[in-house]
Amino acid sequence: MACDHGEVSSSFRSPFNSPEAAGKGAKSRRANPKPQKDNIVDDESGEWLAYELHEWASESRSMLAQLLVAEEVVHSWQGTTLLAHGSLEEQVDTLIEEVQVAEDPELDPEKPQTAFEMQGWSGELQAKLVERLGSASIPHEFDSDGDLVIHEADEDHVEQILDELLALTADEGLEELEGLELNDLLSAMFDAADRLRRDAHDGPAVLRCVEHATRLTKVGTPFGFAATNWAQIRERCATLVEMIQSDETPDEDLVTTAGEIRDALQRVI
């Protein structure tokens, strides 16, 4: 391990924490230099601009690409060169500056550092990560291996951000539910779990728990909910269904899990 802070409940220490990279962060800062900008075409509708981004880290180019798509800026790429129409120069420059600013503030080489492996993270997900880190004013950089380097003091906060982003990716393809329909489902699940935690042999409660818990496992994070908290509710619901469908589940385990779901829902309803 790069550092020892005791037991960490997050799953990131295993797949992402990189002991080898922890000592390399200050040596290899992948900063984004100001890109060279050339005029390449001059036609009746104006000029086209070429932004040379070959000195940028691939993660930074990926972030810029995602921002351009999100802002619906017409553009194209020739390798690491970004092409955009001159009429969009101000908008493109603003997005480029946003990517450059996202790397600030810089790491303090005198402070202990740790690293998280970014292998398997898409450009879009990394762009969201950099945006979150910038919003939280967490100093960070990417080393020569593409690993995220931070101060050890910020490790817990960064793990929470990583956890939240990965939980959000699990929402892809799930049902979107909100308003009265969402509230009705949560209330129905709360009532069923409350009854089941009192009596593991309550037939109607068992059936309703299976019905409502199964539905909840297919619902993405609703607006206003933390993705990590919602993911835990989904996981508990899935576990409860599996326990009910098993003939070997002790009554006390069923009661405990139903109580955990009931308590979790009580905090959000």
Protein Blocks (a to p, Z undefined) as FASTA:
>chain_A
ZZdebjafbfklmmmocfklmmmmmmmccbddddddddfbdcfkoccddddfklpcfklm
mmmmmmmmmnopacddehjaccddfklmmmmmmmmmmmmmmmpccddfkbccddddfehi
afklmmmmmmmmmmnopacdddfkopacddfklmmmmmmmmmmmmmmmmmgopacdehjl
lmmmmmmmmmmmmmmmmomklmklmmmmmmmmmmmmmpccdehiafklmmmmmmmmmmmm
mmmmpckbcfklmmmmmmmmmmmmmmmZZ
